[in-house]
Amino acid sequence: MEVLQNLDKLNAKVAKLIEPYTQELLKIHGENIVSIFVTGSAAGRDYVPKVSNITLLVILEKLRFSDLQKSLKIVSRGITKKIAAPLFLTRRHIETSSDVFPIEFLEMKENHLLLYGEDLFKTLEVNPANIRLFCEEQIKGKLIRIRQAYLEIGLRRKGIEALIKESLNSLTPIFRNLLRLKGKTPLLEKEAIYTQLCAEFDLDRSVFLAILADTKNDEKIASHDVEIFFEKYIAQIQKLAIIVDQL
């Protein structure tokens, strides 16, 4: 068995699940594996057992269709344990794609835990010029999609509640990078990110924190009528979209 790094820095439940999973990946792919990382909430304090997915990033020297085929069984078993299908990339992809996916790579650079191999993120550079336009496109695009989704599921309270939570979660990396554009050092924990964002852009902090509390503790968005709360959330995202256009 290969010696893994940093398992002691993970939530104990996460470590217990991913140690055998990672060891099996190493058996399957052998020397073709350059690195294995934990990314996202499972790498920090925002991990919520039975709610959060565990996300792994696997870097290979070569990525062929046969490598995906060999991974099908372990990935299928992992999904039943809230281990999402890993993101498989090559070393070359990491080295040549930070201009196309600036936020994704910055998020991984700043919120990852190396389990095995080389830490390729240590030397990864992302040009700030690529960040602003990406943030604007993401916020305006998600605003369009959330309105459209509301029209599809608006008669179901649970559907609206799930839509709000999914939307905020997907926007969180964008928020961190908006703070970076303002010259701030973005924090990692979601509550701190939302507090920092709202202070910097004059948004209603209570809206974001209530959604976060619902995600963590199923507080039903602070007992508000979900449609009224959805309207408040949309208003904050609309305001932010206008501000980002002027950055």
N, C-alpha and C positions, 0 to 999 in steps of 0.2 A: 504493500500500500504506500502511496505517495504521502509525504508529509505536507499537510495543508497549513496555511498561515491564517492568523487573525480570527480563528473560530471563537476565541474567548471574548472578542469584541462584539459579537452578535448576541441578539436575544437568544436565550438558551433553547427555546423551541425551534427557532430558525436554524441554529447550529445543528441540532439533532436531526433535522430533516435533510439539510443540504450536504452534510458530510458524506453519507453513503451515496447520495445522488452524484456528488462531484467525483468521488472515487470511481464510480461506474463510468462516468464520462471519460475519465483518464484511461480506464481500461479499453474503452471503445476506440478512442482517438489517439492514444499514445503520444508519440513525439510530435505529432501534428499540432498539438495544443501549445499555444504560446502563453496564454493567460486565461484565468477564470476569475471573474469579479462578481460580487453581489452589488447590485445597484438599487436605487429607489428607496422606498420606505423601509425595506428590510435591512438596509445598511445603516439606519439611524434610529431615532427615538419615536418616529411616527408610525412604526409598525404596530398594527392592531391584529392580534391573533384571531384566526377564523374569518377575518375581513380582508386584510391586506394580502395581496399576492407576493410571493417571493420571486424576485427577478434576477436572473443570472445573465451575465455577458460572457460569451466564450469566444476567444480570439484564436483563430487557426492560421497556420502558415498557408495552407491551401484549403479551399472550400469547394468540394465537388458534390454533385447530386448524391453520390454514394454515401457521403458523410452525413447528409440529412437522413437518408434511408436508414443508416445504422443507428440513428438516434431516436427513431420513431417509438420504440417500445418504452425506453426510459422516460421520454417526454410524456407519453400517455399516462404512465404510472404517476409521474410527478404532478400532473394537472389535478389528479384526484386528491392531492395533498396541498393544494394551493401554491404549487411551484409552477409558475407560468412557463410556457415554451421559451427556452433561452433565446437570446439574441445572438446568432452566430455571425461573426464578421471575420475578415482577414486582417492581418497586420497592414497590408497595402491599403485596404479600405479605410482604416483608421488614419493613415498618413495622408490620404488624398481627399478626404470628404468633409473636413471641418468647415470649409467655406460654404458647402451646400446645407449642412445640418449644424449650424453654429450653436444653437441652444441645446440640442440633444447632446452634443459632445461636451459642452461646458457643464451641463448637469451631471454627466457621468464623471467628468474630471473632478468635480467638487463634491460629489456624493457617491463614492464607491469604496468598496473594501476588497483588497486583493486577497484571494484565497490561494492562488497558485500561479507561479511563473513570473514574468516581467510586468512591472507596472508601466505600461505604455503611456499612461496619462501624465506622467511626470514631465515629459518633454513636449506634450501636445500644446500647440498655440492656436488660439482662435482670434481672428481679426474682429475688433469691435464694430467695424463698419458694416459687417454682415448681420449684426444683431437687430438694429432698430427696425429695418424693413421687415424682417422675419416676425418680430413681435407684433407689428401693426397688422400684417397679413393674418396671423394666427388669431388675434383678438377679434378682428372684424369678421373673419371666416367663422369663428365659433359663435359669434353673435347671430349671424345668419342661420347657422345650423340649429341653434337652440330655439329660435323662433319657429322654425319649420317643425322641429320635433314637438314643440308644444301643441301645434295644430293637430298633430297625429295622436297625441296621448293626453291632451288637456282635460278630457272627461274623467280621467283616473287619477285620484289623489296620489296614490303610491307611485304612479308613473312620473308625475311632476316632481315629487320629492327625489326620486332616483335621478332624474334628469338634472336637477340642480346640483346634486352631490357629484355626479360624474363630470359635469361642466366645470365646477370649481377645481376639482382634482386635476383635470387636464390643463387648466390655465395656470396652475401653480408654478411650473417651470418658467412660463412666460413672465409672471410677476417678478420672479427672482432676477430675471435679466433686464426687466424695466428698471429695477433698482440699481443694477450695475450701470445702466446708461445714465443714471442720475448721479453717478460717482459714489454710490454707496456699496458697502460690502454686504451682499445679501446673506441672510442667515439660512439655516438648514431646516429648522423645525417650522411646521406649517403655521402654528399660532403666531410665532415671531415674524414670519414672512408677511402674513396678512396685516399684522399691526404696523410693521415697517412700511408696507405699501400704502396703507390708508393714511398714515401720517404724511407721507411724501406727496401723495396725489390727491389729498383732501377727499377721501372716500369714507363711506360709513362702515367703520370697523365692525359694528355689531352684526351686520348682515353676514359677513364672511365667517365670523367666529361662531355664529349660531349654526351655520351649515357644517362647520368643522365639528362642533359638539354633537350634532346629529349623526355624523359619520362615525364618530368614536363611541358614542354612548346611546345611540338611537333615541335621542331626546325629542324627536318629531319637530325639528326646527323650532325649538323654544316654544312649542304649543301655539304658534301662529297659524292662521289660516294659510294654507300652502299657496293659494293663488295670489294672495296679497304679498306674501313673501317672495314669490317668483317675480312679481312686478318690481319689488324693491331691488332684487338681484339684477334683473335686466337693466334697470336704471343705472346701477353702478358700473356695469360693463359698458353700457353706452357712453357714459361719461368718460371712462378710461379710454375708449376708442378715440374719442375726440382729442384727448390730451396727447395720446401717443402720436397722432398725426402731426402735432405741433412741436414735438421734441426735436 
